């Protein structure tokens, strides 16, 4: 079934997103009622600890959920196309030519036995219907676009001949082969040193500013997200607990979890004789979530109401004590 055209104000729109594993009495919900949108030309960061549901939210949005996962939503639209009523082929057509995805481990995403240029060209030939020579030229152009030196030569290299940071640039180049409306970057700087992280983030910001490409950046690093994004969505235990402008993070964050994430970022003037600040405790088991606020056991502001009733997201924050 072909997808229908809907309002295209947002390049990505999700409403009531729920991701579950298992079925019947063994069903476990890991993402609960998430509403998320990315406007054209916007960079949105989704941040949270491991297990917060941020990556599964991005995978649900891009139709890349792992086997065994099930997605339910009231709205799922991409670049003006309604995907809820579309079959797998219809979704692939709608997403494939307009979506770029950058994973956290480029070595597992690139085929080690094939030249980088061939892998890039395949994308252009399939989605862009380009000839072999045209696709090769596209590959060289995109490698140049992501600032890889001597792209005419490097296009014939294999993935292992690139450094970790250069492989991540290759993945960004692959996403650009389709002239995307949206790039989804899932922890794109994991295992990269600080200077290479900065280079990758600067490249994403440059693509956004010069070409108007929207970006959905998934990360556990709230400092990185604050630096590059326009808007930040904070997730905990499968729910959005706060949403605010990135420029407001430093002084405007209200949810105790968001403030704890910010407080755990080391600073240059930190007292080296003291241990680094950390958030005490662990996130709850998705199969055994508490009745009230999922952050209650770790929260310095917890009250009896927090343990008895789960707060909804109101005016950008889900907390009884600060809303």
Secondary structure, DSSP 8 states (H G I E B T S, - for coil): ---EE---SEEEEEEEEEEEES-GGG-EEEEEEEEEEEETT-EEEEE-STTSSHHHHHHHHTT---TTEEEE-SEEEETTEE-TT--HHHHHHHHHTTEEEE-S-HHHHS-TTSBHHHHHHHHHHHHS---HHHHHHHHHHHHHHTT-SSHHHHTTSBGGGS-HHHHHHHHHHHHHTT--SEEEEESTTTT--HHHHHHHHHHHHHHHHHH--EEEEEES-HHHHHHH-SEEEEEETTEEEEEEEGGGHHHH--SHHHHHHHHTS--TT--TTS------S----GGG--SS-TTGGG-TT--HHHHHS----BTTB--TTT-
